């Protein structure tokens, strides 16, 4: 099995696609670091502009009762520092309540608005399908992010008559080329990014979220093992590490309106 054999199932070709801006949506501070910080570090090191949007403040997170009054500020600062470690400084919040995220039109509209503002080549988000093999990936807020973003990118994002007040405010409809999803079922994953050179940066970013992880050494071992497992599934040589994604082409050369 060649290193690109599983990636060949994906319509995305890194050698031909021009990527200048990426916008990432997650449910909580730390989600993006577990799911995609390696790929993000690779993008930013190549000059790609990456932005984050965290939908909740992570107010239900943590394990130390002493942190309850300061958990929102603590997690925001953790995410800021973790983002900086992989080259990201643009971090947005929707300030939804942790554990209560739902795909409502109020939230979908905010997502459409931000995508139209940034106009990225790739939107990266959590997967809307449950992962039965690792339920921790499928927190209800994670699934809600996937559904919210999927509804936003089609058809609302490219429909000038969806949320018309956005177009009236100067945010014109936008056709997104690519949607990348993570933390979904392995069977859906069709693209693997070799992040071997960025594993240390990824793990350093995860370690910043110390308020969420009482066993940082155990977390480190688990993440390293998962990255090696992904690389093995992709047919990469032994010793490599990879992040896995479900890549969906939203608008491409074969796309026509309504199909």
C-alpha positions in Angstrom: 0.0 0.0 0.0 1.5 3.3 -1.0 1.5 6.4 1.3 -1.1 8.0 -0.9 -3.3 5.0 -1.5 -6.0 5.9 1.0 -5.8 9.6 0.2 -6.6 8.6 -3.4 -10.2 8.1 -2.3 -10.4 11.8 -1.6 -11.0 14.4 -4.3 -8.4 16.7 -2.7 -4.9 16.8 -4.2 -2.5 18.8 -2.2 -0.1 19.2 -5.1 -2.6 21.0 -7.3 -5.0 22.7 -4.8 -4.2 26.3 -3.8 -4.8 26.9 -0.1 -4.4 30.4 1.2 -7.0 30.6 4.1 -8.5 27.9 6.4 -11.3 28.5 8.9 -11.7 25.9 11.7 -14.9 25.3 13.7 -14.9 23.4 17.0 -17.2 23.0 20.0 -14.7 23.6 22.9 -11.2 25.0 23.5 -8.8 22.1 23.0 -10.9 20.2 20.3 -8.9 21.6 17.4 -5.6 20.7 19.1 -6.5 17.1 19.5 -8.1 16.8 16.0 -6.0 18.9 13.6 -3.2 20.9 15.2 -0.5 19.0 13.3 -2.1 19.8 9.9 -2.6 23.4 11.1 1.0 23.7 12.0 1.9 22.4 8.6 -0.4 25.0 6.9 0.9 28.0 8.9 4.5 27.0 8.4 3.8 27.1 4.6 2.2 30.6 4.9 -1.4 29.6 5.0 -3.7 31.9 7.1 -5.6 29.9 9.7 -8.5 31.1 11.9 -10.3 29.4 14.7 -14.0 29.7 15.7 -14.9 28.0 19.0 -18.6 27.7 19.4 -18.8 27.4 23.2 -16.7 28.8 26.0 -16.1 25.4 27.5 -17.8 26.4 30.7 -18.7 22.9 31.6 -15.1 21.6 31.3 -12.4 21.0 33.8 -12.1 18.6 36.7 -11.0 20.9 39.6 -14.0 22.5 41.5 -11.7 25.4 42.5 -11.6 26.5 38.8 -15.4 26.9 38.4 -15.5 30.7 38.7 -12.6 31.3 36.4 -13.0 28.4 33.9 -14.2 30.4 31.0 -11.3 32.9 31.2 -8.9 30.1 31.9 -9.9 28.1 28.8 -9.9 31.1 26.6 -6.3 31.8 27.6 -5.3 28.2 27.1 -6.7 28.2 23.6 -5.0 31.5 22.8 -1.6 30.1 23.9 -2.2 26.7 22.2 -3.2 28.4 19.0 -0.1 30.6 19.0 2.1 27.5 19.3 0.9 26.3 15.9 0.9 29.7 14.2 -2.7 30.9 14.8 -3.6 34.2 16.3 -7.1 34.8 14.9 -9.5 33.1 17.4 -13.3 33.7 17.4 -16.0 32.6 19.9 -19.7 32.2 19.5 -20.2 32.0 23.3 -22.8 29.3 23.2 -23.3 27.3 26.4 -21.1 24.2 26.8 -23.3 21.1 26.5 -26.3 22.9 25.0 -25.1 23.5 21.5 -27.8 22.9 18.9 -28.0 23.5 15.1 -30.4 26.5 15.3 -30.7 29.2 12.7 -29.2 31.7 15.1 -26.0 29.7 15.3 -26.0 28.7 11.6 -26.3 32.4 10.6 -23.3 33.3 12.7 -21.3 30.6 11.0 -22.4 31.8 7.5 -21.5 35.3 8.5 -17.9 34.4 9.6 -17.3 32.2 6.5 -18.4 35.0 4.2 -16.1 37.4 6.1 -13.0 35.2 5.8 -13.8 33.5 2.5 -11.6 30.5 3.1 -10.4 27.8 0.7 -11.1 25.1 3.4 -13.5 25.0 6.2 -12.5 22.4 8.8 -15.0 21.2 11.4 -15.9 18.4 13.7 -17.8 15.5 12.1 -21.6 15.3 12.3 -21.6 11.5 12.5 -21.1 9.6 15.7 -17.9 7.6 16.2 -19.1 4.4 17.9 -15.5 3.1 18.3 -14.5 6.1 20.4 -17.5 7.8 21.9 -15.3 10.5 23.5 -14.9 12.0 20.0 -18.7 12.3 19.7 -19.7 14.7 22.5 -23.1 16.0 21.5 -21.6 19.5 21.0 -19.1 18.0 18.6 -21.9 16.4 16.5 -23.8 19.7 16.7 -20.7 21.6 15.3 -20.6 19.2 12.3 -24.3 19.6 11.6 -24.2 23.4 12.0 -21.3 23.8 9.7 -22.6 21.4 7.1 -25.9 23.2 7.0 -24.1 26.5 6.7 -21.8 25.6 3.9 -24.6 24.3 1.7 -26.9 25.9 0.7 -27.0 29.0 3.0 -23.4 30.2 2.4 -23.8 30.4 -1.3 -27.4 31.4 -1.4 -27.8 35.2 -1.5 -31.4 34.9 -0.3 -30.5 32.9 2.8 -30.2 35.2 5.7 -30.6 38.2 3.3 -29.6 40.7 6.0 -26.0 39.4 5.6 -26.0 40.2 1.9 -27.6 43.6 2.6 -24.7 44.3 5.0 -22.2 43.6 2.3 -21.4 40.0 3.0 -22.0 38.4 -0.4 -22.7 34.8 -1.1 -19.7 32.6 -1.3 -19.0 29.2 -2.8 -16.8 27.2 -0.5 -14.4 24.8 -2.3 -13.6 22.3 0.5 -15.1 21.0 3.7 -12.7 18.9 5.9 -14.2 17.0 8.9 -12.5 15.3 11.8 -13.4 13.1 14.7 -15.9 11.1 12.8 -16.1 7.3 12.0 -12.9 5.9 10.6 -14.8 4.5 7.6 -15.5 8.0 6.4 -11.9 9.2 6.6 -10.4 9.5 3.1 -7.5 11.9 3.5 -4.4 11.7 5.7 -1.9 14.4 6.5 1.6 13.4 7.4 2.3 15.5 10.6 5.5 13.7 11.7 7.4 17.0 11.6 4.7 18.7 13.7 3.9 16.1 16.4 5.9 18.0 19.1 4.0 21.3 18.3 0.7 19.5 18.4 1.4 17.8 21.8 2.7 21.1 23.2 -0.6 22.8 22.2 -2.6 20.0 23.8 -0.6 20.3 27.0 -1.5 23.9 27.3 -5.0 22.8 28.1 -3.9 21.5 31.5 -7.2 22.4 33.1 -8.8 19.5 31.1 -6.3 16.8 31.5 -5.2 15.4 34.9 -2.9 12.9 33.3 -0.8 14.7 30.7 1.7 11.9 30.3 -1.1 9.4 29.6 -2.7 11.8 27.1 0.7 12.2 25.4 1.1 8.4 24.9 -2.5 8.0 23.7 -2.2 10.8 21.1 1.1 9.6 19.8 -0.4 6.1 19.4 -3.4 7.4 17.5 -1.2 9.4 15.2 0.9 6.3 14.4 -2.2 4.3 13.9 -3.5 6.8 11.3 -0.2 6.7 9.5 -0.3 2.9 9.4 -3.8 3.0 8.0 -2.6 5.4 5.3 0.2 3.0 4.3 2.9 5.4 5.5 6.3 4.0 6.5 6.8 2.9 10.1 7.6 5.7 12.4 5.4 8.3 10.6 2.5 10.1 12.2 -0.7 11.3 10.5 -4.0 13.1 11.1 -7.1 11.8 9.4 -9.9 13.7 7.8 -13.1 13.2 5.8 -12.7 15.6 2.9 -15.7 16.7 1.0 -15.7 18.8 -2.2 -18.5 21.3 -1.9 -17.8 23.3 -5.1 -15.4 22.1 -7.8 -15.1 21.9 -11.6 -17.9 19.4 -11.8 -20.3 21.2 -9.5 -23.5 22.7 -11.0 -26.2 24.6 -9.1 -28.6 22.3 -7.3 -26.7 19.0 -7.8 
